[in-house]
Amino acid sequence: MSEASEAGRPRRGYDRSANGLIGAIVAVLLLIFVMFLLTRLVQRDVADPAETIDYRPSLAEARADAPFEVLAPEPVQPRWRATSAEAGMQDGDYVWHLGFVVDDEEYAAVDQSTASAQRFIADVTPAAEQGQPVEVNGVRWQTFHEEDGDDNALVLRGGESTTVVSGTVAQDALIGFAESLQE
């Protein structure tokens, strides 16, 4: 038989005793635990956006196909992890890109293209202002700095291609990266 309230109607809702309170707490804790497990499973399925890659196959492809001397760092610094590499035609121009994450916080890349220098520089360094030239391995590179951000770039205009070394690393590190580039 069901318990009746003072008015003679059956009681509705949960048991308002200590056992009811304990049951409610256990139910909430179980729900939190299930949500925690689901969150952990979903996090494992999401790929690390800064996953380290082997860029050598893309580099070999670019060096075989590009109409210019493709550059890549040699040697790669121990704290630098390759995270992106692309080679191929883009809007009718050949493009080579190799990107690195530095100490899991900063980014640096080398980009080369047969596109017009002005257009390519604007694409790779859209908000940058031109700075003073610097000498890298005996060659003058033009510097660019983003006024409102952390991005720096070095640009080398060549006969067959334009090379842009850019990133959030300090300019000295960017110059060191440019110095390590080999054909």
C-alpha positions as CSV (number, residue, x, y, z in Angstrom):
1,M,0.0,0.0,0.0
2,S,1.1,3.5,-0.6
3,E,1.6,6.0,2.1
4,A,-0.9,8.7,2.3
5,S,-0.2,12.3,3.2
6,E,-2.2,14.2,5.8
7,A,-4.8,15.1,3.1
8,G,-5.3,11.5,2.2
9,R,-3.5,11.6,-1.1
10,P,-0.5,9.5,-2.1
11,R,2.9,11.2,-1.7
12,R,4.7,12.2,-4.9
13,G,8.4,12.7,-5.5
14,Y,11.5,11.2,-3.9
15,D,12.0,9.7,-0.5
16,R,12.9,12.6,1.8
17,S,14.9,10.4,4.2
18,A,18.7,10.0,4.6
19,N,18.5,7.0,2.2
20,G,16.9,9.1,-0.5
21,L,19.6,11.8,-0.1
22,I,22.3,9.2,-0.4
23,G,20.7,7.7,-3.4
24,A,20.5,11.1,-5.1
25,I,24.1,11.8,-4.4
26,V,25.2,8.4,-5.8
27,A,23.1,9.0,-8.9
28,V,24.7,12.4,-9.5
29,L,28.2,11.0,-8.9
30,L,27.5,8.2,-11.4
31,L,26.4,10.7,-14.0
32,I,29.5,12.8,-13.5
33,F,31.7,9.7,-13.8
34,V,30.0,8.7,-17.1
35,M,30.4,12.2,-18.5
36,F,34.1,12.2,-17.5
37,L,34.6,8.8,-19.3
38,L,32.9,10.1,-22.4
39,T,35.0,13.3,-22.4
40,R,38.2,11.3,-22.1
41,L,37.2,9.0,-25.0
42,V,36.3,11.9,-27.2
43,Q,39.7,13.6,-26.4
44,R,41.6,10.5,-27.5
45,D,39.8,10.5,-30.9
46,V,40.7,14.1,-31.7
47,A,44.1,14.3,-33.5
48,D,46.8,16.5,-32.1
49,P,46.8,19.6,-34.4
50,A,50.5,19.9,-33.9
51,E,51.3,16.3,-34.6
52,T,54.9,15.7,-35.7
53,I,55.3,14.6,-39.3
54,D,58.0,13.2,-41.5
55,Y,58.4,15.9,-44.1
56,R,61.1,14.2,-46.2
57,P,58.7,12.5,-48.7
58,S,57.1,15.9,-49.4
59,L,60.5,17.5,-49.7
60,A,61.7,14.8,-52.1
61,E,58.5,15.4,-54.2
62,A,59.0,19.1,-54.2
63,R,62.7,18.8,-55.2
64,A,61.7,16.6,-58.1
65,D,58.8,18.7,-59.3
66,A,59.5,22.3,-58.5
67,P,60.9,24.7,-61.1
68,F,63.2,26.2,-58.5
69,E,65.7,25.1,-55.8
70,V,63.6,23.9,-52.9
71,L,64.9,24.9,-49.4
72,A,64.7,23.0,-46.1
73,P,66.6,23.3,-42.9
74,E,69.6,21.1,-42.4
75,P,70.1,20.2,-39.6
76,V,66.7,20.7,-37.9
77,Q,67.1,22.0,-34.4
78,P,66.2,19.5,-31.7
79,R,63.5,21.7,-30.2
80,W,61.8,22.1,-33.7
81,R,59.1,19.6,-34.8
82,A,57.9,19.5,-38.4
83,T,54.1,19.8,-38.4
84,S,53.2,20.7,-41.9
85,A,54.6,20.1,-45.4
86,E,52.9,20.7,-48.8
87,A,54.1,20.8,-52.3
88,G,52.3,21.3,-55.6
89,M,50.4,23.6,-57.8
90,Q,48.2,26.3,-56.3
91,D,46.3,28.9,-58.4
92,G,48.6,28.1,-61.3
93,D,51.9,28.6,-59.3
94,Y,54.1,26.0,-57.7
95,V,54.2,26.3,-53.9
96,W,56.4,24.6,-51.3
97,H,55.6,25.0,-47.6
98,L,57.3,23.5,-44.5
99,G,56.2,24.4,-41.0
100,F,57.6,23.8,-37.6
101,V,56.5,24.1,-34.0
102,V,59.2,25.3,-31.7
103,D,59.1,24.3,-28.0
104,D,55.3,23.6,-28.4
105,E,54.7,27.4,-28.3
106,E,56.2,29.1,-31.3
107,Y,55.9,28.5,-35.0
108,A,58.2,29.0,-38.0
109,A,57.9,28.1,-41.7
110,V,59.6,28.4,-45.0
111,D,57.4,29.0,-48.0
112,Q,58.5,29.3,-51.6
113,S,56.4,30.0,-54.7
114,T,56.6,30.9,-58.4
115,A,53.8,33.4,-57.8
116,S,54.5,37.1,-58.3
117,A,56.6,38.3,-55.3
118,Q,54.2,41.0,-54.3
119,R,51.2,38.7,-54.3
120,F,53.0,35.8,-52.5
121,I,54.4,38.1,-49.8
122,A,50.9,39.6,-49.2
123,D,49.5,36.1,-49.0
124,V,52.0,34.8,-46.5
125,T,52.5,38.0,-44.4
126,P,49.2,39.8,-44.8
127,A,49.5,42.3,-41.9
128,A,53.2,42.8,-41.9
129,E,55.1,46.1,-42.4
130,Q,58.4,46.2,-44.2
131,G,61.5,46.6,-42.0
132,Q,65.2,46.9,-42.5
133,P,67.0,44.3,-44.6
134,V,69.3,41.8,-42.9
135,E,72.1,39.7,-44.3
136,V,71.7,35.9,-44.1
137,N,74.6,33.8,-45.4
138,G,75.9,36.8,-47.4
139,V,72.5,37.5,-49.1
140,R,70.2,40.4,-48.3
141,W,66.8,39.4,-47.1
142,Q,64.0,41.9,-46.5
143,T,62.4,41.9,-43.0
144,F,58.7,42.2,-42.3
145,H,57.1,42.7,-38.8
146,E,53.5,42.5,-37.8
147,E,52.8,45.7,-35.8
148,D,50.0,44.3,-33.7
149,G,51.2,40.7,-33.4
150,D,54.2,38.5,-32.9
151,D,54.8,37.5,-36.5
152,N,58.1,38.2,-38.2
153,A,59.2,37.4,-41.7
154,L,62.3,37.3,-43.9
155,V,61.8,37.6,-47.7
156,L,64.2,36.7,-50.5
157,R,63.1,37.5,-54.0
158,G,64.8,35.3,-56.5
159,G,64.7,34.9,-60.3
160,E,62.5,31.7,-60.3
161,S,60.8,32.0,-56.9
162,T,60.2,34.0,-53.8
163,T,61.1,32.6,-50.4
164,V,59.4,33.7,-47.2
165,V,60.7,32.5,-43.8
166,S,58.1,33.5,-41.3
167,G,56.9,32.7,-37.8
168,T,56.2,33.8,-34.2
169,V,59.8,33.0,-33.1
170,A,62.1,36.0,-32.4
171,Q,63.8,37.5,-35.4
172,D,67.2,36.1,-34.3
173,A,65.7,32.6,-34.3
174,L,64.1,33.3,-37.7
175,I,67.5,34.4,-39.1
176,G,69.1,31.2,-37.6
177,F,66.3,29.2,-39.3
178,A,67.0,31.0,-42.7
179,E,70.8,30.3,-42.2
180,S,70.1,26.6,-41.9
181,L,68.2,26.3,-45.2
182,Q,69.8,24.1,-47.8
183,E,69.0,23.1,-51.4
